[in-house]
């Protein structure tokens, strides 16, 4: 899958997780706990975000946090084969729960995998 054309089109916060909707009708989800500034943020601060460069990243000005879509894809959904990227079912009112285990050691340090812009 080519990540250079995939951009964020929407974002949803649900409990301790973030679901990012992509322009290819798929979505990825990741836990807030993987990003200290997001984990400690209020709901008001979480919802005060903007997309960078028409969706290549997400910026939270209140939190001084920038996360790239490409970096998120490298960690949480780098290929369709690993099953981490999921097609959006627009008939659902809520995004589905993440189908992967955030306790996996790969999720311990997102910065190590180039998630930040």
C-alpha positions in Angstrom: 0.0 0.0 0.0 1.3 3.5 -0.9 1.1 5.7 2.2 2.1 8.9 0.3 -1.4 9.3 -1.0 -3.3 8.4 2.1 -4.7 11.3 4.1 -6.9 11.8 7.2 -10.4 12.9 6.5 -11.9 12.6 9.9 -11.2 11.7 13.5 -13.2 10.3 16.4 -12.4 10.0 20.1 -13.9 7.1 22.0 -12.8 6.4 25.6 -9.1 5.8 25.5 -8.8 5.4 21.7 -8.6 7.6 18.6 -10.0 6.4 15.3 -8.6 8.2 12.2 -10.7 8.0 9.0 -8.7 8.0 5.8 -9.4 9.1 2.2 -9.2 5.6 0.9 -12.4 4.6 2.9 -10.3 2.8 5.6 -9.6 3.7 9.2 -6.9 3.1 11.8 -7.2 3.3 15.6 -4.6 3.9 18.2 -4.7 4.3 22.0 -4.3 7.8 23.6 -1.9 6.3 26.1 0.7 6.0 23.3 1.0 9.8 23.2 1.6 11.4 26.6 0.1 14.8 25.6 -3.0 13.3 24.2 -3.4 10.9 27.1 -3.4 13.7 29.7 -5.5 16.1 27.6 -9.1 17.2 28.4 -11.8 16.3 25.9 -12.0 20.0 24.9 -8.3 20.0 24.0 -8.6 16.7 22.1 -11.4 18.1 20.0 -9.4 21.2 19.2 -7.3 19.7 16.4 -6.7 20.6 12.8 -5.4 18.7 9.8 -2.0 19.5 8.5 -1.5 19.8 4.7 -4.9 18.6 3.7 -4.7 15.6 6.0 -1.1 14.4 6.0 -1.0 15.0 9.7 -3.0 16.1 12.8 -2.1 19.2 14.9 -3.3 20.0 18.4 -2.3 23.6 19.0 -3.4 23.6 22.7 -1.2 20.5 23.3 1.7 21.4 21.0 1.3 18.0 19.4 1.7 17.0 15.8 1.3 13.4 14.5 1.7 12.3 10.9 -0.6 9.9 9.1 2.3 8.2 7.5 3.9 7.6 10.9 0.7 6.2 12.3 0.4 3.9 9.3 3.9 2.6 9.9 3.0 1.6 13.5 -0.7 0.7 13.5 -1.4 -0.2 9.9 1.6 -0.3 7.6 0.1 -2.9 5.3 -3.3 -4.4 4.4 -1.8 -7.8 5.0 -1.4 -7.3 8.8 -5.1 -6.6 9.2 -4.6 -3.3 11.1 -6.2 -1.1 8.5 -9.9 -1.6 8.1 -12.5 -0.6 5.6 -15.0 2.0 6.8 -18.6 0.7 7.0 -20.6 3.9 6.6 -23.8 2.2 7.7 -22.5 2.0 11.3 -23.0 4.9 13.7 -19.9 4.2 15.7 -16.4 3.0 14.4 -15.7 -0.6 15.2 -13.4 -1.5 18.1 -9.7 -1.9 17.2 -9.0 -5.5 16.2 -5.4 -5.5 17.6 -3.6 -5.7 20.9 -2.2 -2.4 22.1 -0.2 -4.4 24.8 2.2 -5.5 22.0 5.7 -4.1 22.7 5.7 -2.4 19.3 3.3 0.2 20.7 5.4 1.2 23.7 7.3 4.1 22.0 5.6 5.6 19.0 8.4 8.2 18.6 10.9 5.3 17.9 8.9 4.5 14.8 8.7 8.0 13.4 5.1 8.9 14.2 5.7 12.5 14.9 5.8 15.1 12.1 
